[in-house]
């Protein structure tokens, strides 16, 4: 049985790092005040221990597969979760309009970060005489704007299919740096807005629970409800079973279609890449959406507890983040430190400037939208929500609802990049890559005058009613 333990122990190490991270966050003042989540702290600790070879028998490669699957589970469980009624606005106008502003900020970031990263590496090579692939710079948009899972997925495809050396590792490094930037830059940014009185919710403050990372017993919220009777099946096991069915269906679908598309390249697009297991999360997302539609249509949605699914999503994200940091190989980081630092600095400054500029144009809730979008464009929707919560602790503004709309809109607007061009980017050639990603950013940016007119019309109409 000893041969069955390595994978289980690797998971146990991940879980232990999360626990240690939460304790350190609770006990160390700097970590409390910076609001750095336990997953980043634990992941950083795990990375240090692995780099110093203090975890015998384990290396960064032992945690890459776990990171990939927790990312996939987070997406699939999210798609099995029903839409919450609290995100439905009676008029819909302010939520949609604000959601469009957030969508513009994220979409501009997606294209802009890729182009800037690509050009930064070209400039680095020209100045230093190095021969670093420019696509290692372009990969930052998948680590920052999209997050660890996509960075790992696309980095793996670029490395395996197109020979971009170290793409997987560099993607994981960018994703880790993205979360760090989101909090080290985002938290001071939100505090600055509050100090200047620019936030709408003037009751904003960081409570003791947020700082310590643990609820006091009397304030701990209840979450979730039992669906299956424990004498039959534990409710958590039941919900994990739903995800298991979706996982199995996705695997069967890919196994069925892969032989059919082998060697097929319509318009030069390699379908074998698009239908590989490296893009399992995209196909799993579609399977879970169809499963959820089926549950809703047949009335079986009452057999799914959305709060339980949210807890599975949140737990998967925590494990994914700590796994991302622990999957980084110190040798790759040290060898490419200079170009990675250059790309990260350029992209961070550009993303901050972009969010500030577009957020300022978006109207009264501009500061809240700026903070939320900066978190989303460097880490994930979760980090965006955390930054928003600092400025709007009880979510009294519409921005939290706008984020729900935004999560759907960004997929629709960027579907050509997310589903087609991102996986095959190295096959496009430099000019085509810059044209597609940069062109998308410019086209979305061109929507700003339309949104300004829409904002003005809404304010005028409200004034007329009043």
Secondary structure, DSSP 8 states (H G I E B T S, - for coil): -GGGHHHHHHHHHHHHHHHHHHHHHHH-HHHHHHT--HHHHHHHHHHHHHHTT-STT--GGGGHHHHHHHHHHHHHHHHTS---GGG--SS-HHHHHHHHHHHHHHHHHHHHHHHHHHHHHHHHHHHH-----HHHHHTHHIIIII-HHHHHHHHHHHHHHH--TTHHHHHHHHHHHHHHHHHHHHHHHHHHHHHTT-SS-TT----HHHHHSS--GGG--------S-TTT--HHHHHHHHHHHHHHHHHHHHHHHHHHHTT--GGG--HHHHTSGGGHHHHHHHHHHHHHHHHHHHTGGGGS-HHHHHHHHHHHHHHHHHHHHHT--HHHHHHTHHHHHHHHHHHHHHHHHHHHHHHHHT-TTHHHHHHHHHHHHHT-HHHHHHHHHHH-TT--SSHHHHHHHHHHHHHHHTHHIIIIITTTGGGT-HHHHHHHHHHHHHHHHTTHHHHHHHHHHHHHHHHHH-
